[in-house]
Amino acid sequence: MDRLTSLTVFVKAVDLGSFSAAAEALQMSSQMVGKYVQGLEGRLGVRLLTRTTRRQSLTDFGRLFYDRARIILAEVDAAESLAAETRAVPTGRLRINAPVSFGMKTLSPRIPIFLKEHPKVSLELTLSNRAVDLVDEGFDAVFRVGVLSDSGLIAKPLAPYRLAICASPQYLQAHGHPATPADLANHECLGFAYTELRTQWTFDGPNGREVVPISSRLMVDHGEPLLCAALAGLGVMLQPLELVRDALADGRLVEILPGYEAPPRPLHIVYAPDRRVTPKLRSFLDFAVAQFS
């Protein structure tokens, strides 16, 4: 006999207090209930129930087995519910956080794609460069640039985030083109207030990896003000390619240090391991991987 059905029949008989009540609830005969329970006892080699004409009671082993059987059946129900959720239409509100430049230049133009594909999902997107607390601040998922700390969050890797070092033609005409990363010591470097980019820039080139200290009269916690400063000829900037792509394309900025490249920064979308992956969250995770891998 089917083991899962035998467990279901046994637990139902105990819960309802009789074979006849279990038979009615399960829409089978009392004789069939008895056969399932007897088959279960035969397979286990031990009696689970003591029955008289007036009552039934669990044996000592039967009580232990009943407690475990209820857990097993609850887990089966949970697994089946999870499968049903996976097939369900994504519905409800998602709270997502992303870094400012990535959020404005890369993520935001593609959000309409997600919302059109999932018309029953609403999205609250916040942009900030600080490391938000995903759990305490109630976010469903967060995009993070850079090496992740050991936070216990689940992270899905996306395509690395490329950085570009550039300056305006006016600045380069006035101050010259740096030939190596070390030459940046003689240039105004526009500072980004978050991560190690605040105090040092790293490059890979002919001599391997070089780390150079930088200093700046301007320190900003968003990339867009740095872009404005670079366009105004105030200095050299090292920021995501997405932020400066248009200015490079039309010549307002020029990439410098040919032969050197800032190491791409890792990009992940992360979520809490104890957060149930609902259809709405699963749909956004799949969207992020499809769009940004």
CYANA upper distance limits for C-alpha pairs under 8 A (distance plus 0.5 A):
  1 MET  CA      5 THR  CA      8.34
  1 MET  CA      6 SER  CA      7.61
  1 MET  CA     36 TYR  CA      7.67
  1 MET  CA     39 GLY  CA      7.46
  2 ASP  CA      6 SER  CA      6.64
  3 ARG  CA      7 LEU  CA      6.72
  3 ARG  CA     40 LEU  CA      8.12
  4 LEU  CA      8 THR  CA      6.68
  4 LEU  CA     73 LEU  CA      8.50
  5 THR  CA      9 VAL  CA      6.59
  5 THR  CA     36 TYR  CA      8.33
  6 SER  CA     10 PHE  CA      6.59
  6 SER  CA     36 TYR  CA      5.70
  6 SER  CA     37 VAL  CA      6.92
  6 SER  CA     39 GLY  CA      8.17
  6 SER  CA     40 LEU  CA      6.68
  7 LEU  CA     11 VAL  CA      6.58
  7 LEU  CA     40 LEU  CA      8.21
  7 LEU  CA     69 ALA  CA      6.86
  7 LEU  CA     73 LEU  CA      8.27
  8 THR  CA     12 LYS  CA      6.57
  8 THR  CA     73 LEU  CA      7.75
  9 VAL  CA     13 ALA  CA      6.58
  9 VAL  CA     22 ALA  CA      7.56
  9 VAL  CA     26 LEU  CA      8.28
  9 VAL  CA     33 VAL  CA      6.91
  9 VAL  CA     36 TYR  CA      7.29
  9 VAL  CA     37 VAL  CA      7.57
 10 PHE  CA     14 VAL  CA      6.84
 10 PHE  CA     33 VAL  CA      8.44
 10 PHE  CA     36 TYR  CA      7.99
 10 PHE  CA     37 VAL  CA      6.25
 10 PHE  CA     66 TYR  CA      8.45
 11 VAL  CA     15 ASP  CA      6.54
 11 VAL  CA     66 TYR  CA      6.93
 11 VAL  CA     69 ALA  CA      7.62
 11 VAL  CA     70 ARG  CA      7.30
 12 LYS  CA     16 LEU  CA      6.51
 12 LYS  CA     22 ALA  CA      6.04
 13 ALA  CA     17 GLY  CA      6.23
 13 ALA  CA     18 SER  CA      5.88
 13 ALA  CA     19 PHE  CA      5.92
 13 ALA  CA     21 ALA  CA      7.65
 13 ALA  CA     22 ALA  CA      5.41
 14 VAL  CA     18 SER  CA      7.39
 14 VAL  CA     58 LEU  CA      8.39
 16 LEU  CA     21 ALA  CA      6.51
 16 LEU  CA     22 ALA  CA      6.72
 17 GLY  CA     21 ALA  CA      7.67
 17 GLY  CA     22 ALA  CA      8.43
 17 GLY  CA     55 ARG  CA      8.47
 17 GLY  CA     56 GLN  CA      7.55
 18 SER  CA     22 ALA  CA      6.82
 18 SER  CA     55 ARG  CA      8.11
 18 SER  CA     56 GLN  CA      7.43
 19 PHE  CA     23 ALA  CA      6.46
 19 PHE  CA     30 SER  CA      6.10
 19 PHE  CA     33 VAL  CA      6.61
 19 PHE  CA     34 GLY  CA      7.34
 20 SER  CA     24 GLU  CA      6.75
 20 SER  CA     29 SER  CA      8.13
 20 SER  CA     30 SER  CA      5.66
 21 ALA  CA     25 ALA  CA      6.77
 22 ALA  CA     26 LEU  CA      6.50
 22 ALA  CA     30 SER  CA      8.20
 22 ALA  CA     33 VAL  CA      7.79
 23 ALA  CA     27 GLN  CA      6.14
 23 ALA  CA     28 MET  CA      5.41
 23 ALA  CA     29 SER  CA      5.84
 23 ALA  CA     30 SER  CA      5.67
 23 ALA  CA     32 MET  CA      8.31
 23 ALA  CA     33 VAL  CA      6.62
 24 GLU  CA     28 MET  CA      6.99
 24 GLU  CA     29 SER  CA      8.00
 28 MET  CA     32 MET  CA      7.01
 28 MET  CA     33 VAL  CA      7.71
 29 SER  CA     33 VAL  CA      7.00
 30 SER  CA     34 GLY  CA      6.76
 31 GLN  CA     35 LYS  CA      6.75
 32 MET  CA     36 TYR  CA      6.77
 33 VAL  CA     37 VAL  CA      6.84
 34 GLY  CA     38 GLN  CA      6.48
 35 LYS  CA     39 GLY  CA      6.34
 36 TYR  CA     40 LEU  CA      6.65
 37 VAL  CA     41 GLU  CA      6.74
 38 GLN  CA     42 GLY  CA      6.53
 39 GLY  CA     43 ARG  CA      6.68
 40 LEU  CA     44 LEU  CA      6.72
 41 GLU  CA     45 GLY  CA      6.23
 41 GLU  CA     46 VAL  CA      6.02
 41 GLU  CA     47 ARG  CA      6.01
 41 GLU  CA     48 LEU  CA      6.88
 42 GLY  CA     46 VAL  CA      7.46
 46 VAL  CA     61 PHE  CA      8.44
 47 ARG  CA     59 THR  CA      7.51
 47 ARG  CA     61 PHE  CA      8.21
 47 ARG  CA     62 GLY  CA      7.52
 48 LEU  CA     58 LEU  CA      6.44
 48 LEU  CA     59 THR  CA      5.95
 48 LEU  CA     60 ASP  CA      8.43
 48 LEU  CA     61 PHE  CA      6.92
 48 LEU  CA     62 GLY  CA      4.51
 48 LEU  CA     63 ARG  CA      8.12
 48 LEU  CA     65 PHE  CA      8.33
 49 LEU  CA     56 GLN  CA      7.08
 49 LEU  CA     57 SER  CA      6.11
 49 LEU  CA     58 LEU  CA      5.07
 49 LEU  CA     59 THR  CA      6.08
 49 LEU  CA     62 GLY  CA      6.86
 50 THR  CA     56 GLN  CA      6.04
 50 THR  CA     57 SER  CA      5.74
 50 THR  CA     58 LEU  CA      6.59
 50 THR  CA     59 THR  CA      6.94
 51 ARG  CA     55 ARG  CA      6.47
 51 ARG  CA     56 GLN  CA      4.70
 51 ARG  CA     57 SER  CA      6.98
 52 THR  CA     56 GLN  CA      6.61
 58 LEU  CA     62 GLY  CA      5.67
 58 LEU  CA     63 ARG  CA      6.14
 59 THR  CA     63 ARG  CA      6.68
 60 ASP  CA     64 LEU  CA      7.25
 61 PHE  CA     65 PHE  CA      6.57
 62 GLY  CA     66 TYR  CA      6.37
 63 ARG  CA     67 ASP  CA      6.85
 64 LEU  CA     68 ARG  CA      7.00
 65 PHE  CA     69 ALA  CA      6.46
 66 TYR  CA     70 ARG  CA      6.68
 67 ASP  CA     71 ILE  CA      7.14
 68 ARG  CA     72 ILE  CA      6.85
 69 ALA  CA     73 LEU  CA      6.69
 70 ARG  CA     74 ALA  CA      6.59
 71 ILE  CA     75 GLU  CA      6.70
 72 ILE  CA     76 VAL  CA      6.79
 73 LEU  CA     77 ASP  CA      6.70
 74 ALA  CA     78 ALA  CA      6.67
 75 GLU  CA     79 ALA  CA      6.62
 76 VAL  CA     80 GLU  CA      6.71
 77 ASP  CA     81 SER  CA      6.61
 78 ALA  CA     82 LEU  CA      6.65
 79 ALA  CA     83 ALA  CA      6.85
 80 GLU  CA     84 ALA  CA      6.74
 81 SER  CA     85 GLU  CA      6.67
 82 LEU  CA     86 THR  CA      6.76
 83 ALA  CA     87 ARG  CA      7.06
 84 ALA  CA     88 ALA  CA      6.70
 85 GLU  CA    278 THR  CA      7.26
 85 GLU  CA    279 PRO  CA      6.67
 86 THR  CA    278 THR  CA      7.88
 86 THR  CA    279 PRO  CA      6.22
 87 ARG  CA    279 PRO  CA      8.29
 88 ALA  CA    279 PRO  CA      7.05
 89 VAL  CA    120 LYS  CA      8.42
 89 VAL  CA    279 PRO  CA      7.23
 89 VAL  CA    280 LYS  CA      8.42
 90 PRO  CA    118 HIS  CA      7.17
 90 PRO  CA    120 LYS  CA      7.06
 90 PRO  CA    121 VAL  CA      6.86
 90 PRO  CA    278 THR  CA      8.24
 90 PRO  CA    279 PRO  CA      5.17
 90 PRO  CA    280 LYS  CA      4.78
 90 PRO  CA    281 LEU  CA      8.47
 90 PRO  CA    283 SER  CA      7.42
 91 THR  CA    118 HIS  CA      8.42
 91 THR  CA    120 LYS  CA      5.35
 91 THR  CA    121 VAL  CA      5.31
 91 THR  CA    122 SER  CA      8.41
 91 THR  CA    279 PRO  CA      7.78
 91 THR  CA    280 LYS  CA      6.23
 92 GLY  CA    120 LYS  CA      7.05
 92 GLY  CA    121 VAL  CA      5.44
 92 GLY  CA    122 SER  CA      6.60
 92 GLY  CA    280 LYS  CA      7.31
 93 ARG  CA    121 VAL  CA      6.25
 93 ARG  CA    122 SER  CA      5.11
 93 ARG  CA    123 LEU  CA      6.15
 93 ARG  CA    124 GLU  CA      7.78
 93 ARG  CA    280 LYS  CA      8.37
 94 LEU  CA    121 VAL  CA      7.80
 94 LEU  CA    122 SER  CA      6.77
 94 LEU  CA    123 LEU  CA      5.41
 94 LEU  CA    124 GLU  CA      6.57
 94 LEU  CA    139 PHE  CA      8.18
 94 LEU  CA    140 ASP  CA      6.67
 94 LEU  CA    280 LYS  CA      7.74
 94 LEU  CA    281 LEU  CA      7.66
 95 ARG  CA    123 LEU  CA      6.65
 95 ARG  CA    124 GLU  CA      5.31
 95 ARG  CA    125 LEU  CA      6.58
 95 ARG  CA    126 THR  CA      8.40
 95 ARG  CA    138 GLY  CA      7.87
 95 ARG  CA    139 PHE  CA      5.41
 95 ARG  CA    140 ASP  CA      5.84
 95 ARG  CA    141 ALA  CA      7.46
 96 ILE  CA    123 LEU  CA      7.88
 96 ILE  CA    124 GLU  CA      6.69
 96 ILE  CA    125 LEU  CA      5.41
 96 ILE  CA    126 THR  CA      6.92
 96 ILE  CA    139 PHE  CA      6.27
 96 ILE  CA    140 ASP  CA      6.56
 96 ILE  CA    141 ALA  CA      5.77
 96 ILE  CA    142 VAL  CA      6.11
 96 ILE  CA    143 PHE  CA      8.41
 97 ASN  CA    125 LEU  CA      6.25
 97 ASN  CA    126 THR  CA      5.38
 97 ASN  CA    127 LEU  CA      6.20
 97 ASN  CA    128 SER  CA      7.78
 97 ASN  CA    132 VAL  CA      8.48
 97 ASN  CA    139 PHE  CA      7.55
 97 ASN  CA    141 ALA  CA      7.33
 97 ASN  CA    142 VAL  CA      5.25
 97 ASN  CA    143 PHE  CA      6.76
 98 ALA  CA    102 PHE  CA      7.41
 98 ALA  CA    103 GLY  CA      5.96
 98 ALA  CA    125 LEU  CA      8.16
 98 ALA  CA    126 THR  CA      7.09
 98 ALA  CA    127 LEU  CA      5.54
 98 ALA  CA    128 SER  CA      6.86
 98 ALA  CA    129 ASN  CA      8.11
 98 ALA  CA    142 VAL  CA      6.41
 98 ALA  CA    143 PHE  CA      5.28
 98 ALA  CA    144 ARG  CA      7.24
 99 PRO  CA    103 GLY  CA      6.20
 99 PRO  CA    127 LEU  CA      5.97
 99 PRO  CA    128 SER  CA      5.59
 99 PRO  CA    129 ASN  CA      5.32
 99 PRO  CA    130 ARG  CA      8.32
 99 PRO  CA    143 PHE  CA      7.45
 99 PRO  CA    144 ARG  CA      7.44
 99 PRO  CA    145 VAL  CA      7.98
100 VAL  CA    104 MET  CA      6.49
100 VAL  CA    127 LEU  CA      5.41
100 VAL  CA    128 SER  CA      5.79
100 VAL  CA    129 ASN  CA      6.50
100 VAL  CA    222 HIS  CA      7.28
100 VAL  CA    223 GLY  CA      8.04
101 SER  CA    105 LYS  CA      6.33
101 SER  CA    106 THR  CA      8.17
101 SER  CA    222 HIS  CA      8.00
101 SER  CA    223 GLY  CA      6.72
101 SER  CA    224 GLU  CA      7.91
101 SER  CA    240 PRO  CA      7.97
101 SER  CA    242 GLU  CA      8.04
101 SER  CA    243 LEU  CA      6.72
102 PHE  CA    106 THR  CA      5.65
102 PHE  CA    107 LEU  CA      6.63
102 PHE  CA    242 GLU  CA      7.81
102 PHE  CA    243 LEU  CA      8.42
103 GLY  CA    107 LEU  CA      5.18
103 GLY  CA    108 SER  CA      6.14
103 GLY  CA    127 LEU  CA      6.77
104 MET  CA    108 SER  CA      5.83
104 MET  CA    109 PRO  CA      8.10
105 LYS  CA    109 PRO  CA      7.48
105 LYS  CA    242 GLU  CA      6.56
105 LYS  CA    243 LEU  CA      6.91
106 THR  CA    110 ARG  CA      7.65
106 THR  CA    242 GLU  CA      7.39
107 LEU  CA    111 ILE  CA      6.83
108 SER  CA    112 PRO  CA      8.30
110 ARG  CA    114 PHE  CA      7.51
111 ILE  CA    115 LEU  CA      6.84
112 PRO  CA    116 LYS  CA      6.46
113 ILE  CA    117 GLU  CA      6.75
114 PHE  CA    118 HIS  CA      6.67
114 PHE  CA    284 PHE  CA      8.01
114 PHE  CA    287 PHE  CA      7.40
115 LEU  CA    119 PRO  CA      6.18
115 LEU  CA    121 VAL  CA      7.32
115 LEU  CA    122 SER  CA      7.92
115 LEU  CA    123 LEU  CA      8.47
121 VAL  CA    280 LYS  CA      7.23
129 ASN  CA    194 TYR  CA      7.62
129 ASN  CA    221 ASP  CA      7.49
129 ASN  CA    222 HIS  CA      7.62
130 ARG  CA    194 TYR  CA      7.84
131 ALA  CA    144 ARG  CA      8.48
132 VAL  CA    137 GLU  CA      7.76
133 ASP  CA    137 GLU  CA      6.16
134 LEU  CA    138 GLY  CA      6.50
134 LEU  CA    139 PHE  CA      5.54
134 LEU  CA    140 ASP  CA      7.71
134 LEU  CA    141 ALA  CA      7.57
134 LEU  CA    142 VAL  CA      7.36
134 LEU  CA    271 TYR  CA      7.84
134 LEU  CA    272 ALA  CA      7.96
135 VAL  CA    139 PHE  CA      6.87
135 VAL  CA    272 ALA  CA      7.52
140 ASP  CA    271 TYR  CA      6.81
140 ASP  CA    272 ALA  CA      8.29
140 ASP  CA    281 LEU  CA      7.57
141 ALA  CA    269 ILE  CA      7.13
141 ALA  CA    270 VAL  CA      6.07
141 ALA  CA    271 TYR  CA      5.22
141 ALA  CA    272 ALA  CA      8.28
141 ALA  CA    281 LEU  CA      8.38
142 VAL  CA    269 ILE  CA      6.04
142 VAL  CA    270 VAL  CA      5.86
142 VAL  CA    271 TYR  CA      7.12
143 PHE  CA    267 LEU  CA      7.64
143 PHE  CA    268 HIS  CA      6.19
143 PHE  CA    269 ILE  CA      4.87
143 PHE  CA    270 VAL  CA      6.87
144 ARG  CA    148 LEU  CA      8.30
144 ARG  CA    267 LEU  CA      6.24
144 ARG  CA    268 HIS  CA      5.86
144 ARG  CA    269 ILE  CA      6.75
144 ARG  CA    270 VAL  CA      7.90
145 VAL  CA    161 TYR  CA      7.83
145 VAL  CA    265 ARG  CA      6.86
145 VAL  CA    266 PRO  CA      6.19
145 VAL  CA    267 LEU  CA      5.04
145 VAL  CA    268 HIS  CA      7.10
146 GLY  CA    265 ARG  CA      5.66
146 GLY  CA    266 PRO  CA      5.41
146 GLY  CA    267 LEU  CA      6.79
147 VAL  CA    265 ARG  CA      7.93
147 VAL  CA    266 PRO  CA      6.63
152 GLY  CA    272 ALA  CA      8.21
152 GLY  CA    273 PRO  CA      7.89
153 LEU  CA    270 VAL  CA      6.74
153 LEU  CA    271 TYR  CA      6.28
153 LEU  CA    272 ALA  CA      5.49
153 LEU  CA    273 PRO  CA      6.34
154 ILE  CA    270 VAL  CA      5.91
154 ILE  CA    271 TYR  CA      5.92
154 ILE  CA    272 ALA  CA      6.52
154 ILE  CA    273 PRO  CA      6.23
155 ALA  CA    268 HIS  CA      6.41
155 ALA  CA    269 ILE  CA      6.19
155 ALA  CA    270 VAL  CA      4.78
155 ALA  CA    271 TYR  CA      7.20
156 LYS  CA    268 HIS  CA      5.89
156 LYS  CA    269 ILE  CA      5.85
156 LYS  CA    270 VAL  CA      6.76
156 LYS  CA    289 VAL  CA      8.18
157 PRO  CA    266 PRO  CA      8.09
157 PRO  CA    267 LEU  CA      6.67
157 PRO  CA    268 HIS  CA      4.99
157 PRO  CA    269 ILE  CA      7.21
157 PRO  CA    289 VAL  CA      8.45
157 PRO  CA    293 SER  CA      8.10
158 LEU  CA    266 PRO  CA      8.06
158 LEU  CA    267 LEU  CA      5.84
158 LEU  CA    268 HIS  CA      5.81
158 LEU  CA    269 ILE  CA      7.78
158 LEU  CA    288 ALA  CA      8.45
158 LEU  CA    289 VAL  CA      6.86
158 LEU  CA    292 PHE  CA      6.16
158 LEU  CA    293 SER  CA      5.04
159 ALA  CA    266 PRO  CA      7.85
159 ALA  CA    267 LEU  CA      6.82
159 ALA  CA    292 PHE  CA      6.35
159 ALA  CA    293 SER  CA      5.05
160 PRO  CA    264 PRO  CA      6.09
160 PRO  CA    265 ARG  CA      5.99
160 PRO  CA    266 PRO  CA      5.17
160 PRO  CA    267 LEU  CA      5.84
161 TYR  CA    240 PRO  CA      7.33
161 TYR  CA    241 LEU  CA      8.49
161 TYR  CA    264 PRO  CA      5.75
161 TYR  CA    265 ARG  CA      5.38
161 TYR  CA    266 PRO  CA      6.55
161 TYR  CA    267 LEU  CA      6.62
162 ARG  CA    240 PRO  CA      6.31
162 ARG  CA    241 LEU  CA      6.35
162 ARG  CA    262 ALA  CA      8.13
162 ARG  CA    263 PRO  CA      7.83
162 ARG  CA    264 PRO  CA      5.06
162 ARG  CA    265 ARG  CA      6.95
163 LEU  CA    238 LEU  CA      6.92
163 LEU  CA    239 GLN  CA      5.77
163 LEU  CA    240 PRO  CA      4.77
163 LEU  CA    241 LEU  CA      5.72
163 LEU  CA    261 GLU  CA      8.46
163 LEU  CA    262 ALA  CA      6.50
163 LEU  CA    263 PRO  CA      7.94
163 LEU  CA    264 PRO  CA      6.81
163 LEU  CA    265 ARG  CA      8.23
164 ALA  CA    238 LEU  CA      6.10
164 ALA  CA    239 GLN  CA      6.20
164 ALA  CA    240 PRO  CA      6.49
164 ALA  CA    241 LEU  CA      5.75
164 ALA  CA    244 VAL  CA      8.22
164 ALA  CA    255 GLU  CA      7.42
164 ALA  CA    261 GLU  CA      8.15
164 ALA  CA    262 ALA  CA      7.59
165 ILE  CA    236 VAL  CA      7.55
165 ILE  CA    237 MET  CA      6.16
165 ILE  CA    238 LEU  CA      4.88
165 ILE  CA    239 GLN  CA      7.24
165 ILE  CA    255 GLU  CA      6.25
165 ILE  CA    256 ILE  CA      6.61
165 ILE  CA    257 LEU  CA      8.10
165 ILE  CA    262 ALA  CA      8.32
166 CYS  CA    236 VAL  CA      6.29
166 CYS  CA    237 MET  CA      6.13
166 CYS  CA    238 LEU  CA      7.17
166 CYS  CA    253 LEU  CA      6.70
166 CYS  CA    254 VAL  CA      5.76
166 CYS  CA    255 GLU  CA      4.70
166 CYS  CA    256 ILE  CA      5.86
167 ALA  CA    171 TYR  CA      7.03
167 ALA  CA    172 LEU  CA      7.28
167 ALA  CA    230 ALA  CA      6.36
167 ALA  CA    231 LEU  CA      7.91
167 ALA  CA    233 GLY  CA      7.74
167 ALA  CA    235 GLY  CA      6.83
167 ALA  CA    236 VAL  CA      5.26
167 ALA  CA    237 MET  CA      6.85
167 ALA  CA    253 LEU  CA      5.81
167 ALA  CA    254 VAL  CA      6.05
167 ALA  CA    255 GLU  CA      7.23
167 ALA  CA    256 ILE  CA      7.79
168 SER  CA    172 LEU  CA      6.89
168 SER  CA    230 ALA  CA      6.65
168 SER  CA    231 LEU  CA      6.16
168 SER  CA    232 ALA  CA      7.99
168 SER  CA    233 GLY  CA      6.11
168 SER  CA    235 GLY  CA      8.37
168 SER  CA    236 VAL  CA      8.42
168 SER  CA    252 ARG  CA      6.41
168 SER  CA    253 LEU  CA      4.87
168 SER  CA    254 VAL  CA      6.46
169 PRO  CA    173 GLN  CA      6.52
169 PRO  CA    233 GLY  CA      8.28
169 PRO  CA    251 GLY  CA      8.50
169 PRO  CA    252 ARG  CA      7.49
169 PRO  CA    253 LEU  CA      6.93
169 PRO  CA    254 VAL  CA      7.07
170 GLN  CA    174 ALA  CA      6.79
170 GLN  CA    233 GLY  CA      6.33
171 TYR  CA    175 HIS  CA      6.48
171 TYR  CA    176 GLY  CA      8.17
171 TYR  CA    233 GLY  CA      5.17
171 TYR  CA    234 LEU  CA      7.26
171 TYR  CA    235 GLY  CA      7.01
172 LEU  CA    176 GLY  CA      5.23
172 LEU  CA    177 HIS  CA      6.15
173 GLN  CA    177 HIS  CA      8.44
175 HIS  CA    187 HIS  CA      7.98
177 HIS  CA    256 ILE  CA      7.60
177 HIS  CA    257 LEU  CA      8.45
178 PRO  CA    183 ASP  CA      5.79
178 PRO  CA    184 LEU  CA      6.92
178 PRO  CA    256 ILE  CA      7.81
178 PRO  CA    257 LEU  CA      7.04
179 ALA  CA    183 ASP  CA      7.04
179 ALA  CA    257 LEU  CA      6.35
180 THR  CA    184 LEU  CA      8.03
180 THR  CA    257 LEU  CA      6.74
180 THR  CA    260 TYR  CA      8.45
181 PRO  CA    203 PHE  CA      7.76
181 PRO  CA    210 GLU  CA      7.91
181 PRO  CA    212 VAL  CA      7.16
181 PRO  CA    257 LEU  CA      7.74
181 PRO  CA    260 TYR  CA      8.47
182 ALA  CA    212 VAL  CA      6.84
183 ASP  CA    187 HIS  CA      7.77
184 LEU  CA    188 GLU  CA      8.07
184 LEU  CA    189 CYS  CA      7.82
184 LEU  CA    212 VAL  CA      8.30
184 LEU  CA    214 ILE  CA      7.78
185 ALA  CA    212 VAL  CA      8.47
185 ALA  CA    213 PRO  CA      7.97
185 ALA  CA    214 ILE  CA      7.11
187 HIS  CA    235 GLY  CA      7.60
187 HIS  CA    236 VAL  CA      7.80
188 GLU  CA    215 SER  CA      7.71
188 GLU  CA    216 SER  CA      6.44
188 GLU  CA    217 ARG  CA      8.24
188 GLU  CA    234 LEU  CA      7.75
188 GLU  CA    235 GLY  CA      5.32
188 GLU  CA    236 VAL  CA      6.67
189 CYS  CA    214 ILE  CA      6.77
189 CYS  CA    215 SER  CA      6.60
189 CYS  CA    216 SER  CA      5.77
189 CYS  CA    235 GLY  CA      6.03
189 CYS  CA    236 VAL  CA      5.34
189 CYS  CA    237 MET  CA      6.58
190 LEU  CA    215 SER  CA      8.24
190 LEU  CA    216 SER  CA      6.01
190 LEU  CA    217 ARG  CA      7.99
190 LEU  CA    218 LEU  CA      6.38
190 LEU  CA    219 MET  CA      7.17
190 LEU  CA    226 LEU  CA      6.98
190 LEU  CA    229 ALA  CA      8.35
190 LEU  CA    230 ALA  CA      8.20
190 LEU  CA    234 LEU  CA      8.38
190 LEU  CA    235 GLY  CA      6.42
190 LEU  CA    236 VAL  CA      6.32
190 LEU  CA    237 MET  CA      5.70
190 LEU  CA    238 LEU  CA      8.18
191 GLY  CA    197 LEU  CA      7.46
191 GLY  CA    198 ARG  CA      5.93
191 GLY  CA    199 THR  CA      8.12
191 GLY  CA    214 ILE  CA      8.42
191 GLY  CA    215 SER  CA      7.57
191 GLY  CA    216 SER  CA      6.20
191 GLY  CA    217 ARG  CA      8.50
191 GLY  CA    218 LEU  CA      6.55
191 GLY  CA    219 MET  CA      5.07
191 GLY  CA    220 VAL  CA      6.88
191 GLY  CA    226 LEU  CA      8.23
191 GLY  CA    237 MET  CA      8.00
192 PHE  CA    197 LEU  CA      6.34
192 PHE  CA    198 ARG  CA      5.56
192 PHE  CA    219 MET  CA      6.22
192 PHE  CA    220 VAL  CA      5.80
192 PHE  CA    221 ASP  CA      6.23
192 PHE  CA    222 HIS  CA      7.61
192 PHE  CA    223 GLY  CA      7.72
192 PHE  CA    226 LEU  CA      8.28
193 ALA  CA    197 LEU  CA      7.80
193 ALA  CA    198 ARG  CA      5.61
193 ALA  CA    219 MET  CA      6.28
193 ALA  CA    220 VAL  CA      5.83
193 ALA  CA    221 ASP  CA      5.15
193 ALA  CA    222 HIS  CA      8.32
194 TYR  CA    198 ARG  CA      6.64
194 TYR  CA    221 ASP  CA      6.77
196 GLU  CA    200 GLN  CA      6.48
196 GLU  CA    201 TRP  CA      8.00
197 LEU  CA    201 TRP  CA      6.21
198 ARG  CA    214 ILE  CA      8.25
198 ARG  CA    219 MET  CA      8.21
199 THR  CA    213 PRO  CA      6.33
199 THR  CA    214 ILE  CA      5.93
199 THR  CA    215 SER  CA      7.08
200 GLN  CA    211 VAL  CA      7.09
200 GLN  CA    212 VAL  CA      6.01
200 GLN  CA    213 PRO  CA      4.75
200 GLN  CA    214 ILE  CA      5.75
201 TRP  CA    211 VAL  CA      6.27
201 TRP  CA    212 VAL  CA      5.97
201 TRP  CA    213 PRO  CA      6.96
201 TRP  CA    214 ILE  CA      7.41
201 TRP  CA    262 ALA  CA      8.23
202 THR  CA    209 ARG  CA      7.57
202 THR  CA    210 GLU  CA      6.23
202 THR  CA    211 VAL  CA      4.91
202 THR  CA    212 VAL  CA      6.88
202 THR  CA    262 ALA  CA      6.28
202 THR  CA    263 PRO  CA      7.55
203 PHE  CA    209 ARG  CA      6.17
203 PHE  CA    210 GLU  CA      5.79
203 PHE  CA    211 VAL  CA      6.97
203 PHE  CA    260 TYR  CA      6.48
203 PHE  CA    261 GLU  CA      5.75
203 PHE  CA    262 ALA  CA      4.90
203 PHE  CA    263 PRO  CA      6.83
204 ASP  CA    208 GLY  CA      5.95
204 ASP  CA    209 ARG  CA      4.92
204 ASP  CA    210 GLU  CA      6.83
204 ASP  CA    260 TYR  CA      6.04
204 ASP  CA    261 GLU  CA      5.81
204 ASP  CA    262 ALA  CA      6.70
204 ASP  CA    263 PRO  CA      7.13
205 GLY  CA    209 ARG  CA      6.85
205 GLY  CA    210 GLU  CA      8.17
205 GLY  CA    259 GLY  CA      6.44
205 GLY  CA    260 TYR  CA      5.01
205 GLY  CA    261 GLU  CA      7.13
206 PRO  CA    259 GLY  CA      7.68
206 PRO  CA    260 TYR  CA      8.03
220 VAL  CA    225 PRO  CA      7.45
220 VAL  CA    226 LEU  CA      7.37
222 HIS  CA    226 LEU  CA      7.70
223 GLY  CA    227 LEU  CA      6.79
223 GLY  CA    239 GLN  CA      7.35
223 GLY  CA    243 LEU  CA      7.92
224 GLU  CA    228 CYS  CA      6.87
224 GLU  CA    243 LEU  CA      8.07
225 PRO  CA    229 ALA  CA      6.73
226 LEU  CA    230 ALA  CA      6.61
226 LEU  CA    237 MET  CA      7.48
227 LEU  CA    231 LEU  CA      6.60
227 LEU  CA    237 MET  CA      8.03
227 LEU  CA    243 LEU  CA      8.28
227 LEU  CA    244 VAL  CA      7.77
228 CYS  CA    232 ALA  CA      6.70
229 ALA  CA    233 GLY  CA      7.00
229 ALA  CA    234 LEU  CA      5.94
229 ALA  CA    235 GLY  CA      7.64
230 ALA  CA    234 LEU  CA      5.92
230 ALA  CA    235 GLY  CA      5.99
230 ALA  CA    236 VAL  CA      6.86
230 ALA  CA    237 MET  CA      6.99
230 ALA  CA    253 LEU  CA      8.30
231 LEU  CA    252 ARG  CA      7.13
231 LEU  CA    253 LEU  CA      7.30
239 GLN  CA    243 LEU  CA      7.45
239 GLN  CA    244 VAL  CA      7.99
240 PRO  CA    244 VAL  CA      7.51
241 LEU  CA    245 ARG  CA      6.07
244 VAL  CA    248 LEU  CA      6.61
244 VAL  CA    253 LEU  CA      8.24
245 ARG  CA    249 ALA  CA      6.65
246 ASP  CA    250 ASP  CA      6.89
247 ALA  CA    251 GLY  CA      6.56
247 ALA  CA    252 ARG  CA      5.52
247 ALA  CA    253 LEU  CA      5.87
248 LEU  CA    252 ARG  CA      6.62
248 LEU  CA    253 LEU  CA      5.36
248 LEU  CA    254 VAL  CA      6.29
248 LEU  CA    255 GLU  CA      7.78
257 LEU  CA    261 GLU  CA      8.40
269 ILE  CA    285 LEU  CA      8.12
269 ILE  CA    288 ALA  CA      8.10
271 TYR  CA    275 ARG  CA      7.90
277 VAL  CA    281 LEU  CA      6.26
277 VAL  CA    282 ARG  CA      6.30
278 THR  CA    282 ARG  CA      6.48
279 PRO  CA    283 SER  CA      6.41
280 LYS  CA    284 PHE  CA      6.94
281 LEU  CA    285 LEU  CA      6.67
282 ARG  CA    286 ASP  CA      6.61
283 SER  CA    287 PHE  CA      6.60
284 PHE  CA    288 ALA  CA      6.59
285 LEU  CA    289 VAL  CA      6.76
286 ASP  CA    290 ALA  CA      6.59
287 PHE  CA    291 GLN  CA      6.52
288 ALA  CA    292 PHE  CA      6.26
288 ALA  CA    293 SER  CA      8.21
289 VAL  CA    293 SER  CA      5.82
